[in-house]
Amino acid sequence: MDRKTKRRVWVLAGFLIMMSVCTVLSRAAASVLVAQVQVEKPGRGKLSYSYGGNGNVVPEQEKTIFLWAGQQVEWAAETGSAVKAGECLIQFRMEYLQQAIRSKQAELTQLEIQVQQQEIAARGTARVPSAERALQNLEDAQKKLEEALEKERKAQEEYNQLDGRTLGGVSSERFGECAGQSGGAIGDRNPEIPEEMPGIQDPGNSEEAPGNMLPDDSSDTSSRQQELKAALEQAQADAEAARQAADQARTEYQFALKEDSAQNTNEANSIQSAQLGVQSQQVQADKARRELEELTAYQNAGGRICAEEDCTVLMSGVQTGAFTTGAEVMVTGIGGWKLKGLADAKDKEKLKAGTEAEIRLGAGKKRTVRIESVSAERSEGSEGGAGGSGSDSRSLQFCWYARLPENTASGNGNTFTWNVNADSDQEYEQIIPLSALGEDTAGAFCLILSEEKSMLGTVQTAKRIPVTVLEKDAQKAAVTSTLKESDQIIASSEKYVEEGERVRIKE
């Protein structure tokens, strides 16, 4: 072989050696720079849930006993103590109870007396109406007025009779006219008086003429006239006084009628008020009577509140020697024990009756129980839920109940932990690993392997596929997307991978 040929062979061999070295170096660099990933294919299936929390052992039933009000506690069962049916839960001091009974009896007696007093007041008061007396006065005044008017009438008649008497039968008025015409004294003869006037005769010729006004009788007549006039004036004054008295009596009678009407109204109001007072006092008396009956029943019970059935004292709100107000309670548990598991609100839809839960009481073995019921309750204070998180006072608390397993030594207040594993009710078309799910401002996505050809051959890169998340559990996510069954989803990577970067499957 000539030198020229050898040289060509050595050049070709060097090139091949160099290509091999570059390939080795390239592969070594790729192993360092290209991310190694693990892949899974999307599939159809269900999600699996696993959640848990804490719980307490509680009685099957709770009974709240309200203590008697106004009593002194001599002894009370302690919290956590077991009490048999018929045994004493609370003993009240009998001396104080008897004193309360005597006090209540005295109060009832006093109220009954007050009721009787109000009943008497409701009968009204006996009285003589003012109008009756005023009417009698009015009748007396009218009678006196009639008598005065009668005296006035008689006096007027007597005065008129005297004033109308004439000499010889001529009236005084007529006689005065005659006297005036003569222009002289009554006793003078008047030549113009006609002789035919009856009853007028010459005084010197008529000794026996009856009714003649003789000069000797004029003074007597004038005196009599003055007496009758005075009597008439007195009778008129008496009649006027009697008339005024009758008017006054009439006014007083009318006022008395109004006064009696007002008095009757006031009396009716007083009677109605007294009747209402009777009702009010009767209500108080009935209340005191019922309280006395209760106290008597307490006395007959020996001042004790006893358990109606076997129970455990869950809470005692009294202390020995304390005086009760009626607000104190004692809570007892009856009917055995059950489990009460506390759950987070986010798990309330997944917890259902019939689901099996795994529990561990204290340091004991794990036991499996079946959840009987799930409910939302309002807690009275801070109480640990799932994971031990506290809830605010009077906040909603989600919990489940199950029977306490047989042959389990446990009592009220014992704690336990629980865990539930369950599949979703729905079967989803696409299930991907939760580790393959990513999310950014554009939304949720996953990365799959995509093969591309290059100068060095076929390379694998990461390709982004948008997804819509339907539901997730601790390891998987149910999605809808354009994924195919043959797509290889990047489930994990030894370093962060972005869309378009080269990757290779970890061997």
C-alpha positions as CSV (number, residue, x, y, z in Angstrom):
1,M,0.0,0.0,0.0
2,D,1.4,3.3,-1.0
3,R,1.9,6.1,1.4
4,K,-0.9,8.1,-0.1
5,T,-3.4,5.4,0.5
6,K,-2.3,4.8,4.0
7,R,-2.7,8.5,4.7
8,R,-6.3,8.4,3.6
9,V,-7.0,5.4,5.7
10,W,-5.5,7.1,8.8
11,V,-7.6,10.2,8.1
12,L,-10.8,8.2,7.8
13,A,-10.0,6.3,10.9
14,G,-9.3,9.5,12.8
15,F,-12.6,10.9,11.6
16,L,-14.5,7.9,12.8
17,I,-12.7,8.0,16.1
18,M,-13.5,11.7,16.5
19,M,-17.2,11.1,15.6
20,S,-17.3,8.3,18.2
21,V,-15.8,10.6,20.8
22,C,-18.2,13.4,19.9
23,T,-21.1,11.0,20.0
24,V,-20.0,9.8,23.5
25,L,-19.5,13.4,24.6
26,S,-22.8,14.5,23.1
27,R,-24.6,11.7,24.9
28,A,-22.8,12.5,28.1
29,A,-23.8,16.2,27.8
30,A,-27.4,15.2,27.0
31,S,-27.5,13.0,30.1
32,V,-26.5,16.0,32.2
33,L,-28.5,18.8,30.5
34,V,-31.7,17.0,29.3
35,A,-34.3,16.3,32.0
36,Q,-35.1,12.8,32.7
37,V,-38.9,12.2,33.2
38,Q,-41.3,9.4,34.2
39,V,-44.4,9.1,32.2
40,E,-47.9,7.6,32.6
41,K,-50.8,7.3,30.2
42,P,-54.3,8.8,30.9
43,G,-56.9,6.3,31.9
44,R,-60.5,5.8,32.9
45,G,-61.4,5.3,36.6
46,K,-62.5,6.6,39.9
47,L,-60.8,8.9,42.4
48,S,-59.9,7.6,45.9
49,Y,-60.4,9.8,48.9
50,S,-58.6,9.5,52.2
51,Y,-59.4,11.8,55.1
52,G,-59.6,11.6,58.8
53,G,-59.7,13.5,62.1
54,N,-60.4,13.2,65.8
55,G,-63.4,12.2,67.9
56,N,-64.8,11.6,71.3
57,V,-66.8,8.8,73.0
58,V,-70.2,10.2,74.0
59,P,-73.3,8.6,75.5
60,E,-76.1,7.3,73.4
61,Q,-78.5,9.8,74.9
62,E,-78.1,12.9,77.1
63,K,-80.6,14.1,79.7
64,T,-80.6,17.5,81.2
65,I,-82.0,17.8,84.7
66,F,-82.9,21.3,85.9
67,L,-82.4,21.8,89.7
68,W,-85.1,23.1,92.0
69,A,-84.9,26.8,92.5
70,G,-84.3,28.5,95.9
71,Q,-82.8,25.4,97.6
72,Q,-79.5,24.8,99.3
73,V,-77.4,21.9,98.0
74,E,-76.3,19.5,100.6
75,W,-74.7,16.9,98.3
76,A,-74.4,16.4,94.5
77,A,-72.9,13.5,92.4
78,E,-69.6,14.3,90.8
79,T,-68.9,14.6,87.1
80,G,-68.0,11.2,85.7
81,S,-69.6,9.2,88.5
82,A,-71.9,6.3,87.5
83,V,-75.3,6.3,89.2
84,K,-77.8,3.4,89.4
85,A,-81.5,3.8,88.8
86,G,-83.2,5.1,92.0
87,E,-80.0,6.4,93.5
88,C,-79.6,10.0,94.5
89,L,-78.1,12.5,92.1
90,I,-78.6,15.6,94.3
91,Q,-79.6,16.0,98.0
92,F,-81.0,19.3,99.2
93,R,-80.9,20.5,102.8
94,M,-84.2,19.5,104.4
95,E,-84.0,22.2,107.1
96,Y,-83.9,25.0,104.5
97,L,-86.6,23.2,102.5
98,Q,-89.0,23.2,105.5
99,Q,-88.2,26.8,106.2
100,A,-89.1,27.6,102.6
101,I,-92.4,25.7,103.0
102,R,-93.3,27.7,106.2
103,S,-92.5,31.0,104.5
104,K,-94.6,30.0,101.4
105,Q,-97.5,29.0,103.6
106,A,-97.4,32.4,105.4
107,E,-97.2,34.1,102.0
108,L,-100.2,32.2,100.7
109,T,-102.3,33.0,103.8
110,Q,-101.5,36.7,103.5
111,L,-102.5,36.6,99.8
112,E,-105.8,34.9,100.6
113,I,-106.6,37.6,103.2
114,Q,-105.8,40.3,100.7
115,V,-108.2,38.5,98.2
116,Q,-111.0,38.6,100.8
117,Q,-110.3,42.3,101.5
118,Q,-110.5,43.1,97.8
119,E,-113.7,41.1,97.5
120,I,-115.3,43.2,100.3
121,A,-114.1,46.4,98.5
122,A,-115.6,45.1,95.3
123,R,-119.1,45.0,96.9
124,G,-119.2,48.9,97.0
125,T,-120.2,51.2,99.9
126,A,-123.7,51.8,101.2
127,R,-124.8,55.5,101.1
128,V,-127.9,57.7,100.8
129,P,-128.1,59.5,97.5
130,S,-127.7,63.3,97.7
131,A,-130.5,63.7,95.3
132,E,-132.9,62.1,97.7
133,R,-132.3,64.6,100.4
134,A,-132.3,67.5,97.8
135,L,-135.6,66.2,96.4
136,Q,-137.2,66.3,99.9
137,N,-135.9,69.8,100.4
138,L,-137.3,70.8,97.1
139,E,-140.7,69.4,98.0
140,D,-140.7,71.2,101.3
141,A,-139.8,74.5,99.6
142,Q,-142.5,74.1,97.0
143,K,-145.0,73.3,99.8
144,K,-143.9,76.5,101.7
145,L,-144.2,78.4,98.4
146,E,-147.7,77.3,98.0
147,E,-148.6,78.2,101.5
148,A,-147.0,81.7,101.1
149,L,-148.8,82.2,97.8
150,E,-152.1,81.2,99.5
151,K,-151.4,83.7,102.4
152,E,-150.6,86.4,99.8
153,R,-153.8,85.7,97.9
154,K,-155.9,86.0,101.1
155,A,-154.1,89.2,102.1
156,Q,-154.7,90.6,98.7
157,E,-158.4,89.7,98.9
158,E,-158.8,91.3,102.3
159,Y,-157.0,94.4,101.2
160,N,-159.1,94.6,98.0
161,Q,-162.3,94.1,100.0
162,L,-161.5,96.9,102.4
163,D,-160.1,99.1,99.6
164,G,-163.3,98.5,97.5
165,R,-165.8,99.2,100.4
166,T,-167.9,102.4,99.8
167,L,-170.3,104.5,101.8
168,G,-173.7,103.3,100.8
169,G,-172.3,100.8,98.5
170,V,-170.1,103.2,96.4
171,S,-166.6,102.1,96.0
172,S,-163.8,104.2,97.4
173,E,-162.7,105.0,93.9
174,R,-166.1,106.1,93.0
175,F,-166.4,108.0,96.3
176,G,-163.1,109.7,95.6
177,E,-164.3,110.9,92.2
178,C,-167.4,112.3,93.8
179,A,-165.4,114.0,96.5
180,G,-163.1,115.5,93.9
181,Q,-166.0,116.9,92.0
182,S,-167.3,118.7,95.1
183,G,-163.9,120.1,95.9
184,G,-164.6,119.7,99.6
185,A,-164.4,117.2,102.4
186,I,-166.0,113.9,102.2
187,G,-168.6,114.9,104.8
188,D,-169.6,118.0,102.9
189,R,-172.6,117.8,100.9
190,N,-172.1,118.2,97.2
191,P,-175.0,119.8,95.6
192,E,-173.8,118.2,92.3
193,I,-174.0,114.6,93.5
194,P,-177.3,113.3,92.0
195,E,-179.7,112.4,94.6
196,E,-180.6,109.3,92.8
197,M,-177.1,107.8,93.4
198,P,-177.7,104.8,95.6
199,G,-176.1,104.7,98.9
200,I,-175.5,108.4,99.2
201,Q,-177.7,110.2,101.7
202,D,-177.5,113.2,103.8
203,P,-175.5,112.6,106.8
204,G,-177.8,114.4,109.0
205,N,-180.7,112.4,107.8
206,S,-179.3,108.9,107.8
207,E,-178.7,107.5,111.2
208,E,-179.5,104.0,110.2
209,A,-178.1,103.9,106.7
210,P,-175.7,100.9,106.5
211,G,-172.5,101.4,104.9
212,N,-172.4,105.1,105.2
213,M,-169.0,106.7,105.7
214,L,-169.4,108.7,108.7
215,P,-166.7,111.2,109.7
216,D,-166.2,109.2,112.9
217,D,-165.3,106.0,111.1
218,S,-162.7,107.4,108.7
219,S,-159.9,107.1,111.1
220,D,-160.7,103.4,111.9
221,T,-161.0,102.7,108.2
222,S,-157.6,104.2,107.5
223,S,-156.0,102.3,110.3
224,R,-157.5,99.1,109.1
225,Q,-156.4,99.8,105.6
226,Q,-152.8,100.4,106.8
227,E,-152.8,97.1,108.7
228,L,-154.1,95.1,105.7
229,K,-151.6,96.8,103.4
230,A,-148.8,95.9,105.8
231,A,-150.1,92.4,106.0
232,L,-150.3,92.2,102.2
233,E,-146.7,93.5,101.8
234,Q,-145.5,91.0,104.3
235,A,-147.3,88.2,102.6
236,Q,-145.8,89.3,99.2
237,A,-142.3,89.4,100.8
238,D,-142.8,85.9,102.3
239,A,-144.0,84.6,99.0
240,E,-141.0,86.0,97.2
241,A,-138.7,84.5,99.8
242,A,-140.5,81.2,99.4
243,R,-140.1,81.4,95.6
244,Q,-136.4,82.1,95.9
245,A,-136.0,79.2,98.4
246,A,-137.9,76.9,95.9
247,D,-135.6,78.0,93.1
248,Q,-132.6,77.4,95.3
249,A,-133.9,73.9,96.2
250,R,-134.5,73.1,92.6
251,T,-130.9,74.1,91.7
252,E,-129.6,72.1,94.5
253,Y,-131.6,69.1,93.4
254,Q,-130.3,69.3,89.9
255,F,-126.7,69.6,91.2
256,A,-127.4,66.7,93.5
257,L,-128.5,64.6,90.5
258,K,-125.2,65.3,88.8
259,E,-123.2,64.7,91.9
260,D,-124.9,61.3,92.4
261,S,-124.2,60.5,88.8
262,A,-120.5,61.3,89.2
263,Q,-120.5,59.4,92.5
264,N,-122.1,56.4,90.9
265,T,-119.5,56.5,88.1
266,N,-116.7,56.7,90.7
267,E,-118.2,53.9,92.7
268,A,-118.5,51.7,89.6
269,N,-114.8,52.4,88.8
270,S,-113.8,51.6,92.4
271,I,-115.8,48.4,92.3
272,Q,-114.2,47.4,88.9
273,S,-110.7,48.3,90.3
274,A,-111.4,46.2,93.3
275,Q,-112.6,43.3,91.1
276,L,-109.4,43.6,89.1
277,G,-107.5,43.6,92.4
278,V,-109.3,40.4,93.4
279,Q,-108.1,38.8,90.1
280,S,-104.6,40.0,90.6
281,Q,-104.4,38.8,94.1
282,Q,-106.0,35.5,93.1
283,V,-103.3,35.0,90.4
284,Q,-100.6,35.6,93.0
285,A,-102.3,33.3,95.4
286,D,-102.6,30.6,92.8
287,K,-98.9,31.0,92.0
288,A,-98.0,30.8,95.6
289,R,-100.2,27.7,96.0
290,R,-98.5,25.9,93.1
291,E,-95.1,26.8,94.5
292,L,-96.2,25.5,97.9
293,E,-97.4,22.2,96.2
294,E,-94.0,21.9,94.5
295,L,-92.1,22.5,97.8
296,T,-94.4,19.9,99.5
297,A,-93.6,17.4,96.7
298,Y,-89.9,18.1,97.3
299,Q,-90.4,17.4,100.9
300,N,-92.3,14.2,100.2
301,A,-89.4,13.1,98.0
302,G,-87.0,13.6,100.9
303,G,-85.3,16.6,99.3
304,R,-83.6,14.4,96.7
305,I,-83.5,14.2,92.9
306,C,-82.8,10.6,91.9
307,A,-81.8,8.9,88.7
308,E,-84.7,7.4,86.8
309,E,-82.3,4.8,85.1
310,D,-78.7,3.9,85.1
311,C,-76.7,6.9,84.0
312,T,-73.3,8.6,84.1
313,V,-73.0,12.2,85.3
314,L,-71.6,14.1,82.3
315,M,-71.8,17.6,83.9
316,S,-72.7,18.9,87.3
317,G,-73.4,22.6,87.6
318,V,-73.7,22.8,91.4
319,Q,-71.5,22.8,94.4
320,T,-72.2,21.7,97.9
321,G,-73.6,24.5,100.1
322,A,-74.7,26.6,97.1
323,F,-78.2,28.1,96.8
324,T,-79.9,27.3,93.5
325,T,-81.5,29.9,91.2
326,G,-83.2,27.5,88.9
327,A,-80.7,28.0,86.1
328,E,-78.3,25.2,87.3
329,V,-78.5,21.9,85.4
330,M,-77.0,18.5,85.7
331,V,-76.4,16.5,82.4
332,T,-76.5,12.7,82.5
333,G,-75.7,10.1,79.8
334,I,-77.9,7.0,79.4
335,G,-78.1,4.1,77.1
336,G,-74.4,3.2,76.6
337,W,-71.7,4.8,74.5
338,K,-71.1,5.7,70.9
339,L,-68.4,7.3,68.7
340,K,-68.6,10.9,67.6
341,G,-66.2,11.8,64.9
342,L,-65.4,15.4,64.1
343,A,-64.9,16.3,60.4
344,D,-63.9,19.3,58.4
345,A,-66.5,21.1,56.4
346,K,-64.8,20.3,53.1
347,D,-65.3,16.5,53.8
348,K,-68.9,16.7,54.8
349,E,-70.1,15.8,51.2
350,K,-67.9,12.7,51.2
351,L,-69.0,11.3,54.6
352,K,-72.1,9.2,54.2
353,A,-74.0,6.7,56.3
354,G,-72.7,3.2,55.6
355,T,-69.1,4.3,55.0
356,E,-66.5,2.3,56.9
357,A,-64.1,4.2,59.1
358,E,-60.9,3.0,60.7
359,I,-60.5,4.2,64.3
360,R,-57.9,3.9,67.0
361,L,-58.9,4.5,70.7
362,G,-55.9,5.9,72.5
363,A,-53.0,3.5,72.1
364,G,-55.2,0.5,71.3
365,K,-55.5,-1.4,68.1
366,K,-57.2,-0.1,65.0
367,R,-60.9,-1.1,64.7
368,T,-63.3,-0.8,61.8
369,V,-66.7,0.8,62.4
370,R,-69.6,1.7,60.1
371,I,-70.8,5.3,60.1
372,E,-74.5,5.4,61.1
373,S,-75.4,9.1,60.6
374,V,-73.8,12.4,59.7
375,S,-75.0,15.8,60.9
376,A,-74.1,19.4,61.4
377,E,-74.3,20.6,65.0
378,R,-73.6,23.9,66.7
379,S,-70.8,23.6,69.2
380,E,-71.0,25.5,72.5
381,G,-67.3,26.3,72.6
382,S,-63.9,25.7,71.0
383,E,-63.6,22.1,70.1
384,G,-61.0,20.4,67.9
385,G,-62.1,19.3,64.5
386,A,-60.2,17.3,61.9
387,G,-56.6,17.9,62.2
388,G,-57.1,19.5,65.6
389,S,-58.2,22.9,64.2
390,G,-60.4,24.9,66.6
391,S,-63.8,26.3,65.8
392,D,-65.3,29.5,67.1
393,S,-67.9,29.5,69.9
394,R,-71.4,28.5,68.6
395,S,-70.0,27.7,65.1
396,L,-71.2,24.8,63.0
397,Q,-69.5,21.5,63.5
398,F,-69.8,18.5,61.2
399,C,-69.7,15.1,62.8
400,W,-70.6,11.5,62.3
401,Y,-71.8,8.8,64.8
402,A,-71.1,5.1,65.0
403,R,-71.6,2.4,67.6
404,L,-68.7,1.7,69.9
405,P,-67.2,-1.7,69.0
406,E,-68.0,-4.5,71.4
407,N,-65.6,-5.4,74.1
408,T,-64.1,-1.9,74.0
409,A,-63.1,-0.5,77.4
410,S,-64.0,3.2,77.0
411,G,-66.0,5.9,78.7
412,N,-67.3,9.4,78.3
413,G,-64.8,11.8,76.9
414,N,-62.2,9.3,75.7
415,T,-60.7,10.4,72.4
416,F,-59.9,8.5,69.2
417,T,-58.5,9.1,65.7
418,W,-60.2,8.0,62.6
419,N,-59.5,7.6,58.9
420,V,-61.7,6.9,55.9
421,N,-60.7,5.6,52.5
422,A,-63.4,5.6,49.8
423,D,-63.8,5.8,46.0
424,S,-65.8,8.4,44.3
425,D,-69.3,7.5,43.1
426,Q,-68.6,8.7,39.6
427,E,-66.2,7.1,37.1
428,Y,-64.3,9.6,35.1
429,E,-63.1,9.3,31.5
430,Q,-59.6,10.8,32.0
431,I,-57.6,10.3,35.1
432,I,-54.1,11.8,35.3
433,P,-51.5,11.8,38.1
434,L,-51.9,14.8,40.4
435,S,-48.1,15.4,40.1
436,A,-48.6,16.0,36.3
437,L,-51.1,18.8,36.8
438,G,-49.8,22.3,36.5
439,E,-51.5,25.7,36.7
440,D,-50.6,29.2,35.7
441,T,-52.3,32.4,34.6
442,A,-53.5,30.7,31.4
443,G,-55.2,27.9,33.3
444,A,-54.6,24.2,34.2
445,F,-52.4,22.0,31.9
446,C,-50.2,18.9,31.7
447,L,-47.1,18.1,29.7
448,I,-46.7,15.1,27.3
449,L,-43.8,13.7,25.3
450,S,-43.6,14.9,21.8
451,E,-41.0,13.5,19.3
452,E,-39.2,15.8,16.8
453,K,-36.5,15.0,14.2
454,S,-33.2,16.9,14.2
455,M,-29.7,16.6,12.8
456,L,-28.7,14.3,15.6
457,G,-31.8,12.2,15.1
458,T,-35.2,12.0,16.8
459,V,-35.4,14.0,20.1
460,Q,-38.2,14.2,22.7
461,T,-39.6,17.5,23.9
462,A,-42.3,18.6,26.4
463,K,-45.7,19.7,24.9
464,R,-48.4,21.6,26.8
465,I,-52.0,20.2,26.8
466,P,-54.7,22.4,28.4
467,V,-57.0,20.5,30.8
468,T,-60.2,21.3,32.8
469,V,-60.1,19.8,36.3
470,L,-63.3,18.1,37.5
471,E,-62.2,16.7,40.8
472,K,-59.0,15.7,42.7
473,D,-58.0,13.3,45.4
474,A,-54.7,13.0,47.2
475,Q,-52.9,11.4,44.2
476,K,-55.0,11.8,41.0
477,A,-57.1,14.3,39.2
478,A,-60.1,13.9,36.9
479,V,-59.9,16.1,33.9
480,T,-61.4,16.8,30.4
481,S,-59.0,17.5,27.6
482,T,-57.7,16.6,24.2
483,L,-55.5,13.9,25.6
484,K,-55.4,10.5,23.8
485,E,-55.0,7.1,25.4
486,S,-51.6,6.8,23.7
487,D,-50.2,10.1,25.0
488,Q,-47.4,9.8,27.5
489,I,-48.0,12.3,30.3
490,I,-44.9,13.6,32.2
491,A,-45.8,12.5,35.7
492,S,-42.5,13.5,37.3
493,S,-39.1,15.0,36.5
494,E,-35.8,15.3,38.1
495,K,-35.9,19.1,37.4
496,Y,-38.3,21.7,36.3
497,V,-39.5,21.3,32.7
498,E,-41.2,23.9,30.5
499,E,-43.0,23.6,27.2
500,G,-40.6,22.9,24.3
501,E,-37.7,21.7,26.4
502,R,-35.9,18.5,25.6
503,V,-36.6,15.6,27.8
504,R,-35.9,11.9,27.9
505,I,-37.5,9.0,29.6
506,K,-35.8,7.9,32.7
507,E,-34.6,4.3,32.3
